[in-house]
């Protein structure tokens, strides 16, 4: 264990199954989908539907998707998050930097407990969600609130969002410019954010407004008009109407309209994961070509790059 430090930084990502198997995926999805922040259906109705219908059907399907992107280091989301935390530890030598997952392991509450037991007096929690949503960051805040009650002697701070943080915006613009320098600029640039139900935005969730603000800020950093970037939403779940336009039909229509090459980035994801590597870079890329396009060039997330570690360290320091 590292030498104790009075201040700790906990990077929190969504989570991942421990293995690309139906059993591991079922355990992970059960925890994730039983969070009332994620699915707002009365538990009495949702529990039997989830456990008797959805999980038995979906777990083997999702396990095959994870198997398509699994690496020697395990889940890409976990591996990149771990390496990002290590990179930030080098930038913040006076801090204890740890990683945690909201669902799965290492669990956020247990990570905080271990830090407090090791003598940490201040904990800054940094959810790796650039844009705030009640479905993501608020759930992390729920865990922090319980930890605050359990450990009243510890000072807790949580980063609400960083959707227009200049360090993060600069890092996003830099990775897009690097992609263009290597591959040239495609006919279109599309940003695909994870979707949420429209109902949540109508009820005050700021997520959609922050996705637009992020897009505007990155466009300005790139020195291009905002209208040069298409903004879409992916990963719809269930029958409810989610934020639109949806990514997949947008890509298919662009191909039918004669767009041959398109660059796609996912600024709502801190590190690459199932939704970026399998959904966008594989399935959506295949659908784009099948609809008449030539190539979808996926621009990887910031992942464990040095610029990402430095940007996140700056965000943490300003929150402390």
N, C-alpha and C positions, 0 to 999 in steps of 0.2 A: 504494500500500500504506500502511496505517496506521503510525504511529510504533511502533517495537518496544516491547513491554511484557514484563517477565520472566514474567508470568503470563498463561495463555491458558485460555479456556473453549471447549470444543468441544461443541456440541449435536449429538447423533446421532439421526437418525430411520432408519426401516427402509429406505426407498428407493423409487424410482419409475422407470418407463421414461422415456426422454428424449422420447418422442413417442407419441401414441396409434395406433401402427401395429403390425402383426403382427411385423415385423422387430425393432423396438425392444422390444416386449414379450417376444419370445422371448429376446433377449439378457439382459434383466433377470431373467426367470424362471429362466433357466439358472443364473445366478450364485446366485440366492436358493435354488433347490431343490437345488443341489449342495452347499450347506452342510450338513455332517453334524449340526449343531445343529438344523436344520429338519427334515430327513428322515433318519431313522436306519435306513437300509437299506444293506447292503454296496454300495459303489460299483460293484463289478463287475456286480451285478445291476441297480442303479438307473440307471447311466449310459445303457445302451441303451434301457431302458424310457422314461426321460425324453426322450432326444433323438430317438428314432424313433417314439414313440407319443404321449406326453403333450404335448410342446411343439408338434408340428405341428398337433395338434387344438385345444389350448387357446389358443395365442397369438392366432389371429384372433378368437376369442370374447372373450378378455379385452381385446383392443385395442378392440373395439366398446364394451365397458363403460367403458374409460378415455375414449373419444371422447365419451361421454355427459356426462362431468363436466369435460372439459378446458376451460381458460379462456384468455383472452388472455395471462395471465401464465404459462401452462403448467400443469403438474400442480399441483392444489391442495395436495397434501402438500409439494411443494418450495417453492411460493410462500409458504405460511403459515410453514413452518419458516424460510425466509430472512427474512421480516418479523419473526418472533419473535426471531431472532438480532439483527436490527437494533435492535429495541426493548430487548433486554437490554444491547446495547452502550451505549445511552443511560443505562441504570440503573447500569452498571458501567464508568465511563469509564476506570478504571485497568487494566482487563483488555483483552486481545484476545479478542473473541468471534467464533467462526467456526462455520459449520454444516457437517455432513458426513452422508453416507449410509452405512449398512452395506453396502448393495448398490446398484450404480449410481454415479452421480456427483453431487457431489464425493465421491470415495472417502475413507473415514476415514483409512486409512494414509497416503495422499498428503497429506491435509490436515495431519496431524500432522508429516509430514516437512517441509512448507513452513513451519510454525510454528517448528520447531526450527531450520531453516536461517535463519530471520529473528531468531534470538537468544532465543527463549522458553526459560525455564529450568524452568518448572512448567506442567503441563497438567492441567486438571481436565476429565474427560470426563463429560458428562451425557446418558445415553441417555434419550430422550423416551418411556420406558415407565414409567408410574407403578408398575406391579406387576412384580416380578421374575419372569422365567421362564428356564429353560435354553434355550428356543428363541429368545430375543430378547436380553436383557441379557447372558447368558453368551457369546453370539457376539460382541458388542461387546468384552467383556472379553478374548476370544481375540485380537482385533486389537490391543488395548492391550498385552497381554502381549508380543506380537511387537515392538511399537514400543519397549517398555521394554528389551528385549534389544538392539535396534538403536541406541537412544539412551540408554545407561546414565547419562549425565550429567544427564538430565532427570528431574525428580520427577513421577511420574504418580499421579493419584488418579481413581477412577471412582465415581460415585454408584451405589450398588447398587439402590436403589429409593426411591420417595417416596410410597408408597401411603397413608400416614397423616400425611404432612407437614401441619402446620396451615395453612400458607400456601396449599398446593394445595387442601386440603379447603375452605378458606374461598372460594377462587376458584370451585370447582365448585358450592358451595352458592349463591354469588352469581349465577352464570349461570342456575341453575334458578329462583331467585326472580325474576330479571329476566324470564324467559320467562313465569312465572305472572302477573307484574304486567301484561304486555302482552296475554296471551292467555287468562288464567284458568287454573285448574287442572283438568286432565282427570280422568276417573274413576280412571285408574291411572297410576302412574309406573313405568317399566321401565328398568333398566340393562342394556345389552347389551355384554358384554366379548368380545374375540376368544377363540375356543376354542383348546384344545390337547388332545392325546390324553390320555385318563384314565390310561393307562399311565405317563405321565411324573409325574403327581401321586402315583400309588401308589409310584413310585420316589423320592419325596422332593421333587419340584418344588413350591415354596411358592406358585405362582401362584394356585390356587383359593382358598387361605386368605387371600391378600392381596386378592383381588377382594372377598371377603366382608368383610374388615376395612375396605376402602375404602368399601363400601356402608354399613356401620355408622357410620363416621365422618361421611360426608356426610349421612346421615339425622339424626344428632345435631346437626350444624351447621344443618340445616334446621328442627330442632325438631319432627320427625315420628317416629313409631315406625318401627323397622326393618322391620316387617312391611308397611308402606305402600309398600315398594319391591320390585318383582319383579327378581330377578337371573337373567339368561340368558346363553347363549354362542352366538356366531355364527361364520360363515366356516369351517365344517367342510370338510376336504379329505381325500379318500380314503374307504376303507371302514371304517377302524378306529373304534372307539367313542371319541368325544370327550366333553369335559365337558358335562354336561346340567344343566338343561333347555336345549334348543336354542331360539334366538330365534324363528325363523319359525313352527314349529308352535305355540309358546306364543301368539304373536300371533293366529294363526288360531283357536285354541281360545278365546281371550278374546273374539274377535268372535262366535263361535258361541254363547258363553255370555251374550251381550247387552251386552258392553262396547262403547260407541259411540265413545268418544274416549280416546286414550292418548298420554301424553308419553313419549318415548324419548330417553335420553341414553346416551352411550358413554364412560364414565370411564376406559377403558383406552387411549383414543386421545388424544394431546396435541393433534393438529390434524386437521382433516377430510381425508378421503382416500377412496379407492375404497370401502372397507368401510363407511364412514359415509354418504357422499353417494349412492352408487349402490345398495349392498346394503340399507341401512336406509331412507334417506329416499325411495328410489324403489321398489325391488323389494318390500321388506317392507311399505311403506306401501300399495302396490297390492294385495298379498296380503291385508292386513288388511281393506281395503275390500271386496275380492271375497268374503271370508268373512262379511261382514255388518256390519263396523264402519263408522263414518262418517269418522273422520279420525285419522291417526297424525301427531302433531306432533313432528317431530324437533328436539331441542335441540342446536344446534351445539356443537362442541368449543370449548375455550378459545382455540384458534387464536393469533392475534397480538395479542390484547387486552392492554391495559396491566396488568390484574390478573394475567394469566398471566406476562407478562415480569417483573413484580415478584416473583411467587411463585418462579419459576425462578431469578431472581437470588439470592433469599434462600437457596434450596437450595444453589446453587453456593458462596455465601460460607460456609455452614456446613460444606461439604465441604472447603474449602481449608485 
